[in-house]
Each structure stands twice: as structure tokens, then as C-alpha cells.
Amino acid sequence: MYEASDDQAAQAFLATVHIGDHCGGTVTELTRDGAVAVALDGFPGRPLGVIGPLDLSWVRFAVAARVVEVGQRVTAEVIAVDRDAGRVRLSMAATENPRLWTFLKGLRRGEVLSGVIASIESFGVFVALDEGPGHPAFPGVGFISYSGLSWCRFDAASDIVRVGQRVSCEFLGFDTSNGEARLSLKAMQPDPFQVFADSVREGRVLCGRVTKLVPFGVFVEVADGVEGLVHLRELTEVPVEAPEEVVRVGEKLAVAVVEVDRERRRLALSRRQVVPGSW
């Protein structure tokens, strides 16, 4: 057990450590969860530094034991200081790839980055950026998740982009674990839901196409990139147990606007409330 005086000394040491500092130290332990404990230079009494399993390297995606070993000297950048817990979170990837780390740290949320679609994967799309260094492991430094590709519903990323296509995207943030610039392609276009919300009021009757059946209702596309839910109870005057009893995908329906939730981008619709002859 560490004495109170040792805790005070640790706090005094932590007060001198800041995010962005480069610290040297010695690996003292490889934990079961894949983290690495480091005794930092200047305070060798106990390991105050910790390198998480995702902060070890952007090249060798392996267990800690294959990257470092107890007794090894390491240099890493400080990415967080938790004085309450008496811990310094470190990244070896930062010092392993200093050019890429510096480039990504220098980006600002909201700025526009351009590049070429380098690869389409099941989990997202990689973009080879026009500026900055390449990635040591991925086909591109930029990354677009499926949710960031389009405002519209789509079945596959290839419906929106293709390999080799030039794109301009909004920078969302620096993913320090993977060394990626998280991007949004859809942010470069107006949100069709907000445009729709500006022009519609509750009670208005619209004609839409059924795009999906779910146990609790059906989704209806009432404008490009805008879908609303017709709850099962709003589908027909006569209660039904499943939507396929009365509608099918691709069918056109007249629906009334029940509620427009701008914040959550949700549109509630009703087929039951449509007055015959109102459309």
C-alpha cells in the first residue's frame, strides 16, 4: 500500500504532466485486459502511466505481449491526465507515427477535406486524403462510417460512392485509436429532413411509397431522403396484427402528418387519419 506522502508526491508529479508532452518510461506490467503499465521517468516509485491496447500501435494490431515486454524502455505522448485516479494515459502510436499524428491533431472540426475513395468495406469507407501522410495500415487516413455517407436510405455503400471517386467531406474528429480522420460525406449536403420540416405542417396529407415493413408499422418515403413511420395502430381503422396484412413494400399510400420531430429527425404519419377525398 502506498503511503499518503507517496500519493502527495504522485500528485505533485502529475501536476507537471500535460497533454501533448512526450514521456519516457519503463514497462512494468502487461495487464490481462491488454493494457501496459509504465513507470514514468521522474517518478519511478510506481507506474503512473498506462497505454491502452488500442494506443499501442497503428501498425501491429496484436496483443501487448507482441508489441512490448516488461523492462522495455518506451516513449509515448500524453493524451489524458487523470489526477483523481493518479494515472497518465499514453499513446505509443503517437510517437511511432509522428507525422500522421501531428497532421491529424492539426485538423479542426468542421473543415472540409478532399480525397479519393480508396476502399469500400463492410464497416465503412476509407478515403485517401489529398493532404497529409498515408496510413501505415489502412488504405486511407480518412474514414466514413455508413451513417455518414448519405441522408437517404441505401442498401450498400456502393450505392453512394465508388472506388476512385473524388469526394469532399466534413472532418468530424480524430480517432486516436486507429489514426483516422473521421469524415462525413452527407454533411456536405443540406439535411433533407430539415428542408422538409420547413415546408410541412401537422395534418397535411402526403402521398408516399412504402419502403419497409416492421412489426410495429411501416416506413413511408414522403420526399427524397425523408421517411416517416406509420405505426400499426395508425395503419387502418380495423386493428391488424402485422402490416403485411394490409400493405406491401413499394405500394403508394396517402398519409397524414401527425408529428415532426426536428431534433430526433423523426416523422410520425397516419394512414387512418386521412380523410377520403383530401388528396
N, C-alpha and C positions, 0 to 999 in steps of 0.2 A: 504494500500500500504506500502511496506517495504521501509525504508529509505536506502540511499546509504551506510551509515555506517553499517546498518544491512547486506547488501549484502557483504560488505568487511569482516565482521565478519564471515559470512557464508563461504566465500571463504577461509578464514584462517582456519576455522574448517575442511573444505573438504580437505585441503592440508595435514591434519594429518590422513586421512582415506585412507586405501589401500585395494586392492582386497585380499581377504582371511582373513581379520580382522573379528572378531565376535563383533557385536554391539548389545547393548540393547537399548530399547526404548519403547515408549507408542503409541499404535494405536490411531490416531486422527480422521481418516475418512475411510469409505469404499466407494470407488468411484463407479459410475454407470457401469464402464467397468470391475468391479471385482477386481481392484487393491486395495491395502491397503497403506494408508499414515501413516508414523511413525515419531514421534518426537524423535530424537536420544538423548541418554544421552550425556551431554556435550554441547548440543545446543537445548534446549527445546523451544526456541522462535518460531520456525515454523518447520513444518515437512519436513525434507530433505530426509528422507528415503522413498522408495517405494518398495512394494513387489507385483510383478505382479501376476495375477491369476494363472499362471502355476508354480509359485515358492512358493506357499503356502505349498503344501504337496504332497508327492508321494503316500499317503495312502488314504486320503479323497478327492476324486475328486468331490468337491462340491463348491458352491458359497462361497465367502469370509465370508458372514454373518454366515455361519455354521462352520467356522473354527476359526475366531477371532471376537472380538467385540470392539467397541470404549472404550478406557480406559484400555484395557488389556495390560499387560507387555509382550513383546516378545523379543526373542534373535534370531538373524539371521546372516548369513555370507554375507559379501560384495562380490558381483560378478561383479560389474561395478561401476565406479565413473565418472559421467558426470559433470565436473566442469563448463562447459559453461551453462548447464541447471540448475546447482545448485541442483543436485539430486544424491542420492546414491541408486543403485539398490541392493536389498537384496533377500536372499533366506532363507525361514524358513525350507525348505526341507533339506537343508544342515545340520542344527543343529538337525533336527528331526531324520535324518539317518546318523550320523557322520561316522560310519564305511564304509557304502556304498559310501558316498560322497568322503571320503579320498581315498578309493580304486580306484574309477573312475578317480579322479583327478591325481592319480599317474600313470595312463596309458599313453603311448606315441603313437602318430600316427604312424602307420606302423608296430607296434609289432603284433605278432601272438598270438591269444587267442584260446584255445580249450575248447570244451564243448559238450553237448548233446542237440539235438533239443528237446525242451520242449513242444512247441505248434506251430501249423500252423494256422494262422488267415487270414482273407480276406485282411488285410492290411500289412502283413509281417510275419516273423518267429521269435519266441523267442528261445533263446539259454541259457540253464543253464550252466554257466561257471564253469570250474574245480576249479578256484581260486576265492577268494573274497566272500563276504556275499551274501545271497539271496536277492531278491527284495521283498519289503513289499506288493506289489500289483500285480505284473506281474509274470508269470511262470518262467521267466528267466531274468537276468540282460542284457544279450546280445540280440541285435535285428538286424535282417537282413531285409531290405526292399526288395520288389520284384525285384527292379532294381539291387540289389546287390547279387542276387542268382546265376545268370548264364549269360555267354556271349551269349548263344543261346536263341532263341525264345522258349517260353513254354506257355502252357495254364493254368497250375495250379502249385502252389509251390510244391505240392506232386509229380509232375513230376521230381523234382530236389532233394528233401530231404524227409525224413520220420521221424515221431516222434520216438525218441530213438536213432537216428543215431548220431554217433560221427562225429564232424566236426572241422576243424581248419580254422579260419578266420582272416582277417587283421582288426585291430582296426582303425576306421576312425575318431572317435571323441566321446566326452562325451556330451550326450543330457541332459543338466541340468534340463530341464522342466519335463522329465519323469524318470530321474535317470537311463538312459540306456547307455550301451556301443554300439554305432552304429558300425556294422560289415559288412564286405564284404566277401562273400564266393568266388565270381568269381575272386577276386584279387589274389587268391592263384593259379590261372591258367593263362598261357600266353593268351594275348588278341588275339584271332584267326584272328581278322581283321588286326592287325599289322603284324602278320606272313604271312597272305595272301598278304598284300601290298608289302612285301619284295620280293615276287616271281612273281608279275604280272605287266604288263605294259599296257598302254593305247593302244587300238586297238586289244588286244588279244581276241580271240574268245573262249568262255567257254560254257559248257553245264550245265544247271541248272534246278531246279524244281520250278514251280510257287507255292508260299506259301500263297499269299494273294492278293486279288483284291481290289483296292481302286479307287475312282472316277477319280484320276489323273494318274493312271497307275497300274503296278503290281510289286510285290516284288518277286524276284527270288533268291533262295539259290544256290550259286555257289561253296560253300565249307562249311565244317562243321562249323556252327556258323557264317557264313558270308552271308548276304543278300544284294542285290542291288536293286535299283529301275529302272525299265524300264518305263520312262514317256510315257504317252498316245501318244504323238507325235512321239515317237521312237518305238512304238509297231508294226506299219505296214506302208507300203507305202501309202495305201489308208486311209485317215482320218476316225476315228471312234469316236463315242460319249461315248462309255463305253467299258472297257476292256473285259467284258464278251461276247462281240460280236465276239472276235477272240481267246480268251484263257480261260482256266478254271484252278482252283486250282488242283495241282498235276501233271499238264502237264509239259513235259520236253521241254525246249526251248534252242536254240543256241543264245547266246547274245555276243555282243562285249563290251569290257570295254571302257567307254567313259571318266570317271574321277574317281580318287581315292583320297578322302579327308581324310588323316590320322587324322587330328586334330578333325574333327567332326564325324569321323568314318562313312563316307557316301560313297557309291559306286554307280556311275551312269552307267547304262547299256543301250544298244540299240539292239533291235532285227532287226530294219530296216537297220542298217549298216552292218549286217552280209553278207559277200559275199558268194553266193551259192558255195558249194563245199569246203569251207575253214575249215571245221571241220569234 
